[in-house]
């Protein structure tokens, strides 16, 4: 995970958000898990982006 680029984390967050919206009607617990996972991936990508800019 250290060598992954911030764009990969942003892409993973987008995929998590899309899957969360697709699975919203089928399973509400997976919806919330994927939503939180998407937010975590987004913030990890943002932190990696800030650290690599310096």
C-alpha positions in Angstrom: 0.0 0.0 0.0 2.9 2.3 0.4 3.8 2.3 -3.3 0.3 2.9 -4.5 -0.3 6.3 -6.1 -3.0 8.6 -4.8 -5.0 8.2 -8.0 -5.4 4.5 -7.2 -7.0 5.4 -3.9 -9.3 7.9 -5.5 -10.3 5.2 -8.0 -11.0 2.8 -5.2 -13.1 5.4 -3.4 -15.2 5.9 -6.6 -15.7 2.2 -7.0 -16.7 1.9 -3.4 -19.3 4.7 -3.8 -20.7 3.2 -7.0 -21.0 -0.3 -5.4 -22.6 1.3 -2.3 -25.3 2.9 -4.5 -25.9 -0.3 -6.4 -26.2 -2.4 -3.3 -28.2 0.1 -1.3 -31.6 -1.6 -1.9 -30.3 -5.1 -1.4 -28.3 -4.7 1.8 -28.2 -1.6 3.9 -25.3 -2.8 6.0 -23.1 -3.3 3.0 -24.1 0.2 1.8 -22.8 1.8 5.0 -19.6 -0.3 5.0 -18.8 0.6 1.4 -19.7 4.2 2.1 -17.2 4.4 5.0 -14.6 2.5 3.0 -14.9 4.9 0.1 -14.4 7.9 2.5 -11.4 6.2 4.0 -9.8 5.5 0.6 -10.5 9.1 -0.4 -8.8 10.6 2.7 -5.8 8.2 2.3 -5.4 9.3 -1.3 -5.6 13.0 -0.2 -3.0 12.4 2.6 -0.7 10.7 0.1 -1.1 13.5 -2.4 -0.2 16.1 0.2 2.8 14.2 1.4 4.2 13.6 -2.1 3.8 17.2 -3.1 6.5 18.3 -0.6 
